[in-house]
Amino acid sequence: EQFDDLLVKILLLAAIISFVLAFFEDDDSITAFVEPFVILLILIANAVVGVWQERNAEDAIEALKEYEPEMGKVIRSDKDGVQKIKAVQIVPGDIVEVSVGDKVPADIRIIKIYSTTLRIDQSILTGESVSVIKHNEPVPDPKAVNQDKKNLIFSGTNVA
């Protein structure tokens, strides 16, 4: 997979041509083979670095999946009461219930708050050390960035 790039293919072709020319060169010294060997060493180093970066990226994705909640409490019109379902089964239109200590299972717009305040720890998204107070009023600015939308809570954050 690391060699499936146009530039890498061009360099491989250059190395092959350089090997052929070095082989048929009148000079019997080994210095003619230095250039193709250097090209091949660079390609091998590039492949090793590519595999290493790919593995690090996969490890980072797996680490981020640990923050993803596995279950969520939802209210659906076809069933009575609150039911626990897998977070991946939550769909638009579900009413999700969260309480203190819960990990938010999906990106949610707040429609009703049953306590005096709702605090969300968004440190995994923003790096803020202080939890953010959320409310259910509409955000007046239609161009507001997600952090300014105080009526949204985001997947993977914690209810404080």
C-alpha positions in Angstrom: 0.0 0.0 0.0 2.9 2.4 0.7 4.2 1.9 -2.9 0.8 2.7 -4.4 1.7 6.4 -5.1 2.7 8.0 -8.4 5.9 9.6 -7.1 7.0 6.3 -5.5 6.3 4.5 -8.8 8.4 7.1 -10.7 11.3 6.7 -8.2 11.1 2.9 -8.5 11.2 3.2 -12.3 14.2 5.6 -12.0 16.0 3.1 -9.7 15.4 0.2 -12.2 16.7 2.4 -15.1 19.6 3.4 -13.0 20.4 -0.3 -12.2 20.2 -1.2 -15.9 22.5 1.6 -16.9 24.9 0.8 -14.1 25.0 -2.8 -15.2 25.8 -2.0 -18.8 28.3 0.7 -18.0 31.9 0.1 -19.2 33.3 1.0 -15.9 33.5 -2.1 -13.7 33.5 -0.1 -10.4 30.8 -0.6 -7.8 30.2 3.2 -7.6 27.8 3.0 -10.5 25.4 1.1 -8.3 25.4 3.6 -5.5 22.7 5.8 -7.0 20.1 3.0 -7.5 20.8 1.6 -4.0 20.3 5.1 -2.5 17.0 5.5 -4.3 15.8 2.1 -3.1 16.9 2.8 0.5 14.9 6.1 0.4 11.9 4.2 -0.9 12.2 1.5 1.9 12.6 4.2 4.5 9.6 6.0 3.2 7.6 2.8 3.4 8.7 2.1 6.9 7.8 5.6 8.1 4.4 5.4 6.3 3.6 2.1 8.0 4.7 3.5 11.4 2.5 6.7 10.9 -0.5 4.6 9.8 -0.2 2.4 12.9 0.1 5.4 15.1 -3.1 6.9 13.5 -5.0 3.6 14.0 -3.9 3.6 17.7 -5.1 7.2 18.1 -8.5 6.3 16.6 -8.8 3.4 19.0 -7.9 5.6 21.9 -10.6 8.1 20.8 -13.1 5.3 20.7 -12.7 4.8 24.4 -14.3 8.2 24.9 -17.3 7.2 22.9 -20.1 6.0 25.2 -21.5 2.6 24.5 -25.1 3.0 25.8 -27.7 5.8 25.9 -31.1 6.3 27.6 -33.7 7.3 25.0 -37.4 7.9 24.9 -39.1 6.7 21.6 -42.7 7.1 20.6 -43.1 3.4 19.8 -42.2 2.3 23.4 -43.2 3.4 26.8 -40.7 5.0 29.2 -36.9 5.2 29.0 -35.0 2.4 27.3 -31.3 1.7 27.2 -29.9 1.2 23.7 -26.5 1.2 22.1 -25.3 4.6 21.3 -24.8 3.7 17.6 -28.5 3.0 17.4 -29.5 6.6 18.4 -31.1 8.3 15.5 -32.3 11.9 14.8 -35.6 12.3 16.5 -34.8 10.2 19.6 -35.2 12.0 22.9 -32.1 11.3 24.9 -32.0 11.5 28.7 -28.7 12.3 30.5 -28.0 12.8 34.2 -25.0 13.6 36.3 -22.1 11.3 35.7 -23.3 10.2 32.3 -21.2 10.2 29.2 -23.2 11.9 26.4 -24.0 9.2 23.8 -24.6 11.5 20.8 -24.6 15.1 19.7 -27.8 16.4 21.3 -29.9 19.6 21.2 -31.3 20.4 24.7 -35.1 20.7 24.7 -35.8 20.5 28.4 -33.7 20.6 31.6 -35.2 19.1 34.8 -32.6 20.6 37.2 -31.6 24.2 38.0 -28.5 24.0 35.9 -26.8 21.6 33.4 -23.0 21.5 33.4 -21.1 19.7 30.8 -17.4 18.8 31.0 -16.2 19.6 27.4 -12.5 19.3 28.2 -11.9 16.5 25.6 -13.1 18.9 22.9 -12.0 22.3 24.0 -9.3 21.8 26.6 -11.3 24.0 29.1 -10.7 22.9 32.7 -14.1 24.4 33.8 -17.4 22.7 32.9 -19.8 24.7 30.7 -23.3 25.7 31.8 -25.8 24.7 29.1 -29.4 25.9 28.6 -32.3 25.1 26.2 -32.9 28.6 24.8 -32.2 29.1 21.0 -28.8 30.6 20.1 -29.5 34.1 18.6 -26.5 34.1 16.2 -27.0 31.8 13.3 -23.2 31.9 12.5 -22.2 30.9 16.1 -19.5 28.2 16.3 -20.3 25.0 18.1 -18.6 26.0 21.3 -20.9 29.0 21.5 -24.0 27.0 21.0 -25.0 26.6 24.7 -28.1 24.5 23.7 -26.0 21.6 22.3 -24.2 18.9 24.1 -21.6 16.8 22.3 -20.9 13.1 22.1 -18.2 11.9 24.4 -18.5 14.8 26.8 -19.5 14.2 30.5 -22.4 15.6 32.4 -20.9 17.2 35.5 
